[in-house]
């Protein structure tokens, strides 16, 4: 049997997964909504990945996990490696674009910038609490305009005179958008203005003080929006590369890290049928009063974290 490697990226909005072979070719992939339930989302993701995975030819021998719920999901799937999003995205991107100097990434509720020199991430930044430069903002504004978020990218390209939209924060942007609608600005100009507002917010927030050099690779779910891509190219004055699998790059990076790891452990898709749940257990054994998160498979404790001293340590069964 040939060896394959699973990568999972669990974010606040979406959950992504890929299975690759030794040559980093994708054997199976899926992109679904997390819907506030990372455990349920991962179990659904695994079912979808299993449908297309050629189990007669390959065996998954390594599992990498990244994303905001990486600790929880890594425990559930028995990951062989768990890494943060910066590392996963940098590894995934530099694998396919070895000359990349700047990685732009915008997801549903977070965004990041990674600066690369000689294939190594040397600096990065992530967004603050403001959501004006994320996919969630685009989605809410599309809904306000009576459109699906998938439609607005191509629609924005029709504009010849994008409407200026305040980009300082979500509240200002939304109020300015309503004002421009009431003034009678054409819809395509408003949509193009929203795309530019996302880019302006990103560059003034996440990219502030960063030297953005070409080649530039744009990834994350928002990279599928042609209007935002065009706005980035106009603002940066250079070509912005978008990989067809850019929305999966975090999962790809996690899978590549699993392939590079020396740890080998066969993955069993039967995990998708097991029952998992979490429980908060306040420690109270010292003034830290840590909130311990316990993860159970059925009635069996399989992992716990959150303690800041040994007094709060919880030993899995």
C-alpha positions as a Markdown table, in Angstrom:
| # | Residue | x | y | z |
|---|---|---|---|---|
| 1 | Unk | 0.0 | 0.0 | 0.0 |
| 2 | Unk | 1.2 | 3.5 | -0.8 |
| 3 | Unk | 1.3 | 6.1 | 2.0 |
| 4 | Unk | -0.9 | 9.2 | 2.2 |
| 5 | Unk | -1.2 | 12.1 | 4.6 |
| 6 | Unk | -4.3 | 13.8 | 6.0 |
| 7 | Unk | -4.4 | 17.6 | 6.8 |
| 8 | Unk | -7.2 | 19.3 | 8.6 |
| 9 | Unk | -7.7 | 23.1 | 9.1 |
| 10 | Unk | -10.5 | 23.9 | 11.5 |
| 11 | Unk | -11.4 | 27.6 | 11.6 |
| 12 | Unk | -14.2 | 29.6 | 13.2 |
| 13 | Unk | -16.2 | 29.7 | 10.0 |
| 14 | Unk | -15.0 | 26.9 | 7.8 |
| 15 | Unk | -13.3 | 23.5 | 8.1 |
| 16 | Unk | -11.0 | 22.2 | 5.4 |
| 17 | Unk | -9.4 | 18.9 | 4.8 |
| 18 | Unk | -7.1 | 17.3 | 2.2 |
| 19 | Unk | -5.4 | 13.9 | 1.7 |
| 20 | Unk | -2.2 | 14.0 | -0.3 |
| 21 | Unk | 0.3 | 11.5 | -1.5 |
| 22 | Unk | 4.1 | 11.5 | -1.3 |
| 23 | Unk | 4.3 | 14.0 | -4.2 |
| 24 | Unk | 1.9 | 16.4 | -2.5 |
| 25 | Unk | -0.8 | 15.6 | -5.0 |
| 26 | Unk | -4.4 | 15.9 | -3.7 |
| 27 | Unk | -6.2 | 12.6 | -3.5 |
| 28 | Unk | -9.3 | 13.9 | -1.8 |
| 29 | Unk | -10.4 | 17.3 | -0.5 |
| 30 | Unk | -13.4 | 19.0 | 1.1 |
| 31 | Unk | -14.4 | 22.5 | 2.4 |
| 32 | Unk | -17.4 | 22.8 | 4.7 |
| 33 | Unk | -18.8 | 25.2 | 7.3 |
| 34 | Unk | -17.9 | 24.8 | 10.9 |
| 35 | Unk | -21.2 | 26.1 | 12.2 |
| 36 | Unk | -20.0 | 26.5 | 15.7 |
| 37 | Unk | -19.5 | 22.8 | 16.1 |
| 38 | Unk | -15.8 | 21.8 | 15.3 |
| 39 | Unk | -16.3 | 18.2 | 16.5 |
| 40 | Unk | -19.4 | 17.7 | 14.3 |
| 41 | Unk | -17.7 | 19.5 | 11.4 |
| 42 | Unk | -14.6 | 17.3 | 11.5 |
| 43 | Unk | -16.7 | 14.1 | 11.6 |
| 44 | Unk | -18.7 | 15.3 | 8.6 |
| 45 | Unk | -15.4 | 16.4 | 6.8 |
| 46 | Unk | -13.9 | 12.9 | 7.3 |
| 47 | Unk | -17.0 | 11.2 | 5.8 |
| 48 | Unk | -16.7 | 13.4 | 2.7 |
| 49 | Unk | -12.9 | 12.8 | 2.4 |
| 50 | Unk | -13.4 | 9.1 | 2.7 |
| 51 | Unk | -15.8 | 9.0 | -0.2 |
| 52 | Unk | -13.2 | 10.0 | -2.7 |
| 53 | Unk | -10.1 | 8.5 | -1.0 |
| 54 | Unk | -8.7 | 5.5 | -2.9 |
| 55 | Unk | -8.4 | 3.2 | 0.2 |
| 56 | Unk | -7.6 | 0.2 | -2.0 |
| 57 | Unk | -4.3 | 1.9 | -3.0 |
| 58 | Unk | -3.4 | 4.2 | -0.1 |
| 59 | Unk | -3.2 | 4.1 | 3.6 |
| 60 | Unk | -3.2 | 7.4 | 5.6 |
| 61 | Unk | 0.0 | 7.2 | 7.8 |
| 62 | Unk | 0.2 | 10.7 | 9.1 |
| 63 | Unk | -2.3 | 13.4 | 10.2 |
| 64 | Unk | -1.6 | 17.1 | 10.6 |
| 65 | Unk | -4.0 | 19.5 | 12.2 |
| 66 | Unk | -4.1 | 23.3 | 12.3 |
| 67 | Unk | -6.6 | 26.2 | 12.8 |
| 68 | Unk | -8.2 | 27.7 | 15.8 |
| 69 | Unk | -9.6 | 24.4 | 17.1 |
| 70 | Unk | -6.4 | 22.5 | 16.4 |
| 71 | Unk | -5.9 | 21.3 | 20.0 |
| 72 | Unk | -9.4 | 19.8 | 20.2 |
| 73 | Unk | -9.4 | 18.3 | 16.8 |
| 74 | Unk | -5.9 | 17.0 | 17.1 |
| 75 | Unk | -7.0 | 15.0 | 20.2 |
| 76 | Unk | -10.0 | 13.6 | 18.5 |
| 77 | Unk | -8.3 | 12.4 | 15.3 |
| 78 | Unk | -5.1 | 11.3 | 17.0 |
| 79 | Unk | -3.0 | 13.8 | 15.0 |
| 80 | Unk | 0.7 | 13.0 | 14.5 |
| 81 | Unk | 1.5 | 16.7 | 14.3 |
| 82 | Unk | -0.4 | 19.9 | 15.5 |
| 83 | Unk | 0.8 | 23.3 | 14.3 |
| 84 | Unk | -0.4 | 26.9 | 14.3 |
| 85 | Unk | -1.9 | 28.5 | 11.2 |
| 86 | Unk | 1.2 | 30.7 | 10.4 |
| 87 | Unk | 3.4 | 27.6 | 10.1 |
| 88 | Unk | 0.9 | 25.6 | 8.2 |
| 89 | Unk | 0.1 | 28.3 | 5.7 |
| 90 | Unk | 3.8 | 29.2 | 5.2 |
| 91 | Unk | 4.8 | 25.6 | 4.6 |
| 92 | Unk | 1.9 | 24.9 | 2.2 |
| 93 | Unk | 2.5 | 28.1 | 0.2 |
| 94 | Unk | 6.3 | 27.8 | 0.0 |
| 95 | Unk | 6.0 | 24.2 | -1.1 |
| 96 | Unk | 4.0 | 25.2 | -4.2 |
| 97 | Unk | 5.5 | 28.7 | -4.6 |
| 98 | Unk | 9.1 | 28.5 | -3.5 |
| 99 | Unk | 9.9 | 32.1 | -4.6 |
| 100 | Unk | 7.0 | 33.7 | -2.7 |
| 101 | Unk | 7.9 | 36.8 | -0.6 |
| 102 | Unk | 4.4 | 37.8 | 0.7 |
| 103 | Unk | 1.5 | 35.6 | 1.7 |
| 104 | Unk | -1.9 | 37.4 | 2.1 |
| 105 | Unk | -4.6 | 35.3 | 3.8 |
| 106 | Unk | -8.2 | 36.3 | 4.5 |
| 107 | Unk | -10.6 | 33.9 | 6.1 |
| 108 | Unk | -14.1 | 34.1 | 7.5 |
| 109 | Unk | -13.3 | 35.9 | 10.7 |
| 110 | Unk | -9.5 | 36.3 | 10.7 |
| 111 | Unk | -6.8 | 37.3 | 8.4 |
| 112 | Unk | -3.0 | 37.2 | 8.4 |
| 113 | Unk | 0.1 | 38.3 | 6.5 |
| 114 | Unk | 3.3 | 36.3 | 6.3 |
| 115 | Unk | 6.6 | 37.7 | 5.0 |
| 116 | Unk | 9.0 | 35.1 | 3.5 |
| 117 | Unk | 12.7 | 35.2 | 2.8 |
| 118 | Unk | 14.4 | 32.3 | 1.1 |
| 119 | Unk | 11.5 | 30.0 | 1.7 |
| 120 | Unk | 11.3 | 30.8 | 5.5 |
| 121 | Unk | 8.7 | 32.8 | 7.3 |
| 122 | Unk | 10.5 | 35.7 | 8.9 |
| 123 | Unk | 7.6 | 37.9 | 10.0 |
| 124 | Unk | 3.8 | 37.8 | 10.3 |
| 125 | Unk | 0.8 | 39.6 | 11.7 |
| 126 | Unk | -2.8 | 38.8 | 12.3 |
| 127 | Unk | -6.0 | 40.9 | 12.4 |
| 128 | Unk | -7.3 | 42.6 | 15.6 |
| 129 | Unk | -10.9 | 42.3 | 16.8 |
| 130 | Unk | -12.1 | 44.3 | 13.8 |
| 131 | Unk | -13.9 | 42.1 | 11.2 |
| 132 | Unk | -14.1 | 44.7 | 8.4 |
| 133 | Unk | -11.2 | 43.0 | 6.5 |
| 134 | Unk | -12.6 | 39.5 | 6.6 |
| 135 | Unk | -15.0 | 37.2 | 4.8 |
| 136 | Unk | -17.7 | 37.6 | 7.4 |
| 137 | Unk | -17.9 | 41.3 | 6.5 |
| 138 | Unk | -18.2 | 40.5 | 2.8 |
| 139 | Unk | -20.9 | 38.0 | 3.5 |
| 140 | Unk | -23.0 | 40.4 | 5.6 |
| 141 | Unk | -22.7 | 43.2 | 3.1 |
| 142 | Unk | -23.7 | 40.8 | 0.2 |
| 143 | Unk | -26.8 | 39.8 | 2.2 |
| 144 | Unk | -27.6 | 43.5 | 2.8 |
| 145 | Unk | -27.5 | 44.0 | -1.0 |
| 146 | Unk | -29.7 | 40.9 | -1.6 |
| 147 | Unk | -26.9 | 38.9 | -3.2 |
| 148 | Unk | -25.0 | 35.7 | -2.5 |
| 149 | Unk | -21.4 | 36.3 | -1.4 |
| 150 | Unk | -20.2 | 34.1 | -4.3 |
| 151 | Unk | -21.7 | 36.5 | -6.8 |
| 152 | Unk | -20.2 | 39.8 | -5.7 |
| 153 | Unk | -16.6 | 39.2 | -6.9 |
| 154 | Unk | -17.5 | 39.1 | -10.6 |
| 155 | Unk | -20.1 | 41.7 | -10.1 |
| 156 | Unk | -17.5 | 44.1 | -8.7 |
| 157 | Unk | -15.4 | 43.8 | -11.9 |
| 158 | Unk | -18.2 | 45.5 | -13.9 |
| 159 | Unk | -17.6 | 48.8 | -12.0 |
| 160 | Unk | -15.9 | 51.7 | -13.7 |
| 161 | Unk | -16.2 | 54.0 | -10.7 |
| 162 | Unk | -16.0 | 52.2 | -7.4 |
| 163 | Unk | -17.8 | 53.9 | -4.6 |
| 164 | Unk | -15.6 | 55.0 | -1.7 |
| 165 | Unk | -16.6 | 53.1 | 1.4 |
| 166 | Unk | -15.2 | 53.9 | 4.9 |
| 167 | Unk | -12.8 | 51.1 | 5.8 |
| 168 | Unk | -11.9 | 52.0 | 9.4 |
| 169 | Unk | -14.1 | 49.3 | 11.0 |
| 170 | Unk | -17.2 | 47.3 | 10.4 |
| 171 | Unk | -19.6 | 49.8 | 12.0 |
| 172 | Unk | -18.3 | 52.7 | 10.0 |
| 173 | Unk | -18.2 | 50.6 | 6.8 |
| 174 | Unk | -21.8 | 49.4 | 7.2 |
| 175 | Unk | -23.2 | 52.8 | 8.0 |
| 176 | Unk | -21.4 | 54.3 | 5.0 |
| 177 | Unk | -22.6 | 51.5 | 2.8 |
| 178 | Unk | -26.2 | 52.2 | 3.7 |
| 179 | Unk | -25.7 | 55.9 | 3.1 |
| 180 | Unk | -24.2 | 55.3 | -0.3 |
| 181 | Unk | -27.1 | 53.0 | -1.2 |
| 182 | Unk | -29.6 | 55.7 | -0.2 |
| 183 | Unk | -27.7 | 58.3 | -2.3 |
| 184 | Unk | -28.3 | 56.1 | -5.4 |
| 185 | Unk | -24.9 | 54.8 | -6.2 |
| 186 | Unk | -25.0 | 52.0 | -8.8 |
| 187 | Unk | -24.9 | 48.5 | -7.2 |
| 188 | Unk | -21.8 | 47.4 | -9.0 |
| 189 | Unk | -19.9 | 50.5 | -7.9 |
| 190 | Unk | -21.0 | 49.9 | -4.3 |
| 191 | Unk | -19.9 | 46.3 | -4.4 |
| 192 | Unk | -16.5 | 47.3 | -5.9 |
| 193 | Unk | -16.2 | 49.8 | -3.1 |
| 194 | Unk | -16.9 | 47.1 | -0.5 |
| 195 | Unk | -14.1 | 45.0 | -2.0 |
| 196 | Unk | -11.7 | 47.9 | -1.9 |
| 197 | Unk | -12.8 | 48.6 | 1.7 |
| 198 | Unk | -11.8 | 45.1 | 2.6 |
| 199 | Unk | -8.4 | 45.5 | 1.1 |
| 200 | Unk | -7.9 | 49.0 | 2.6 |
| 201 | Unk | -8.8 | 47.7 | 6.0 |
| 202 | Unk | -6.4 | 44.7 | 5.6 |
| 203 | Unk | -3.5 | 46.8 | 4.5 |
| 204 | Unk | -4.0 | 49.4 | 7.2 |
| 205 | Unk | -4.5 | 46.9 | 9.9 |
| 206 | Unk | -2.8 | 43.5 | 9.2 |
| 207 | Unk | -0.3 | 44.9 | 6.8 |
| 208 | Unk | 0.5 | 48.1 | 8.7 |
| 209 | Unk | 4.3 | 48.6 | 8.7 |
| 210 | Unk | 5.0 | 45.5 | 6.6 |
| 211 | Unk | 7.1 | 45.7 | 3.5 |
| 212 | Unk | 5.0 | 43.8 | 0.9 |
| 213 | Unk | 7.2 | 42.4 | -1.8 |
| 214 | Unk | 6.4 | 40.4 | -5.0 |
| 215 | Unk | 5.7 | 37.6 | -5.7 |
| 216 | Unk | 2.5 | 37.9 | -3.7 |
| 217 | Unk | 0.2 | 34.9 | -3.1 |
| 218 | Unk | -3.3 | 35.5 | -1.9 |
| 219 | Unk | -5.2 | 32.7 | -0.2 |
| 220 | Unk | -8.1 | 31.8 | 2.1 |
| 221 | Unk | -11.8 | 31.7 | 1.2 |
| 222 | Unk | -11.8 | 35.4 | 0.2 |
| 223 | Unk | -9.1 | 34.8 | -2.4 |
| 224 | Unk | -12.0 | 33.3 | -4.5 |
| 225 | Unk | -13.5 | 36.8 | -4.8 |
| 226 | Unk | -12.3 | 38.3 | -8.0 |
| 227 | Unk | -13.2 | 41.8 | -6.9 |
| 228 | Unk | -11.0 | 41.6 | -3.8 |
| 229 | Unk | -8.1 | 40.2 | -5.9 |
| 230 | Unk | -8.4 | 43.1 | -8.4 |
| 231 | Unk | -8.5 | 45.6 | -5.5 |
| 232 | Unk | -5.3 | 44.1 | -4.0 |
| 233 | Unk | -3.6 | 44.3 | -7.4 |
| 234 | Unk | -4.6 | 47.9 | -7.8 |
| 235 | Unk | -3.5 | 48.8 | -4.2 |
| 236 | Unk | -0.2 | 46.9 | -4.4 |
| 237 | Unk | 0.7 | 47.7 | -8.0 |
| 238 | Unk | 1.7 | 44.1 | -8.7 |
| 239 | Unk | 0.3 | 40.8 | -9.8 |
| 240 | Unk | -1.4 | 38.8 | -7.0 |
| 241 | Unk | -1.2 | 35.0 | -7.5 |
| 242 | Unk | -4.2 | 32.9 | -6.4 |
| 243 | Unk | -3.9 | 29.2 | -6.3 |
| 244 | Unk | -6.9 | 27.1 | -7.3 |
| 245 | Unk | -6.5 | 25.3 | -3.9 |
| 246 | Unk | -5.7 | 28.5 | -2.0 |
| 247 | Unk | -8.7 | 28.1 | 0.2 |
| 248 | Unk | -7.2 | 24.7 | 1.3 |
| 249 | Unk | -3.7 | 25.9 | 1.9 |
| 250 | Unk | -3.7 | 25.6 | 5.7 |
| 251 | Unk | -4.9 | 22.0 | 5.4 |
| 252 | Unk | -2.3 | 21.3 | 2.7 |
| 253 | Unk | 0.4 | 22.7 | 4.9 |
| 254 | Unk | -0.7 | 20.5 | 7.8 |
| 255 | Unk | -0.7 | 17.4 | 5.5 |
| 256 | Unk | 2.8 | 18.3 | 4.2 |
| 257 | Unk | 4.0 | 18.7 | 7.8 |
| 258 | Unk | 2.6 | 15.3 | 8.6 |
| 259 | Unk | 4.4 | 13.9 | 5.6 |
| 260 | Unk | 7.7 | 15.4 | 6.7 |
| 261 | Unk | 7.3 | 14.2 | 10.3 |
| 262 | Unk | 9.1 | 11.0 | 11.4 |
| 263 | Unk | 6.0 | 9.9 | 13.3 |
| 264 | Unk | 4.0 | 7.3 | 11.4 |
| 265 | Unk | 0.6 | 6.1 | 12.7 |
| 266 | Unk | -2.2 | 4.7 | 10.6 |
| 267 | Unk | -5.4 | 6.8 | 10.6 |
| 268 | Unk | -8.7 | 5.0 | 11.0 |
| 269 | Unk | -11.7 | 6.6 | 9.4 |
| 270 | Unk | -13.9 | 4.9 | 12.0 |
| 271 | Unk | -13.2 | 7.9 | 14.2 |
| 272 | Unk | -16.0 | 9.6 | 12.3 |
| 273 | Unk | -18.5 | 7.2 | 14.0 |
| 274 | Unk | -17.3 | 7.7 | 17.6 |
| 275 | Unk | -18.9 | 10.0 | 20.1 |
| 276 | Unk | -16.9 | 12.8 | 21.6 |
| 277 | Unk | -17.8 | 15.6 | 24.0 |
| 278 | Unk | -16.1 | 18.2 | 26.1 |
| 279 | Unk | -16.6 | 19.4 | 29.6 |
| 280 | Unk | -15.3 | 22.4 | 31.5 |
| 281 | Unk | -13.9 | 21.6 | 35.0 |
| 282 | Unk | -12.8 | 24.6 | 37.1 |
| 283 | Unk | -9.7 | 23.6 | 39.0 |
| 284 | Unk | -9.7 | 25.7 | 42.2 |
| 285 | Unk | -6.6 | 24.1 | 43.6 |
| 286 | Unk | -4.6 | 27.4 | 43.5 |
| 287 | Unk | -5.3 | 31.1 | 43.0 |
| 288 | Unk | -4.9 | 30.7 | 39.2 |
| 289 | Unk | -8.4 | 29.1 | 39.3 |
| 290 | Unk | -7.8 | 27.6 | 35.8 |
| 291 | Unk | -10.6 | 26.4 | 33.6 |
| 292 | Unk | -9.7 | 22.8 | 32.5 |
| 293 | Unk | -11.1 | 21.6 | 29.3 |
| 294 | Unk | -11.7 | 17.8 | 29.3 |
| 295 | Unk | -12.3 | 15.8 | 26.1 |
| 296 | Unk | -14.1 | 12.5 | 26.4 |
| 297 | Unk | -14.6 | 9.7 | 23.9 |
| 298 | Unk | -17.8 | 8.3 | 25.3 |
| 299 | Unk | -17.2 | 8.1 | 29.0 |
| 300 | Unk | -13.4 | 7.9 | 28.7 |
| 301 | Unk | -11.2 | 10.9 | 29.3 |
| 302 | Unk | -8.8 | 11.2 | 26.4 |
| 303 | Unk | -7.2 | 14.6 | 26.9 |
| 304 | Unk | -7.3 | 17.7 | 29.0 |
| 305 | Unk | -5.7 | 21.1 | 28.9 |
| 306 | Unk | -5.9 | 24.6 | 30.4 |
| 307 | Unk | -3.9 | 24.2 | 33.6 |
| 308 | Unk | -1.1 | 26.7 | 34.3 |
| 309 | Unk | 0.5 | 24.6 | 37.0 |
| 310 | Unk | 0.9 | 20.9 | 37.9 |
| 311 | Unk | -1.8 | 21.1 | 40.5 |
| 312 | Unk | -4.4 | 21.4 | 37.7 |
| 313 | Unk | -3.0 | 18.5 | 35.6 |
| 314 | Unk | -5.6 | 16.0 | 34.6 |
| 315 | Unk | -4.4 | 12.5 | 33.5 |
| 316 | Unk | -6.3 | 10.9 | 30.6 |
| 317 | Unk | -7.7 | 7.4 | 31.3 |
